[in-house]
Amino acid sequence: MAKPSENLIKLCRAAVEAERVATSEPYSREGWAAWMKAAEKFQRAVADEARQEPKQSRLELEQAAKRIVLHPEPTSE
C-alpha cells in the first residue's frame, strides 16, 4: 500500500480547500486559478514522490493521499 508523505498530504489538503473555495462562487477564470495551481502542484508532487520509489504506483500514491484527506480515520478520544 502506498504511503504518501506529510508534504503530499498537505498539498492535497490545499488543493481540496482551493476547490471548495472556487466552487462556492460562480465560475470565473480568476476564481478557479488558485484551485488549478494547487491541483497542478499536488499532481507534480505525486509524480515526483512516485519516481523516488520505483515500486510505488503513482495512481496508488495519489489515491492514498486523497483517501487520507477526504475520508480521514475517526480518532479514538
Beta strands, then each sheet from edge to edge (+ up, - down):
end
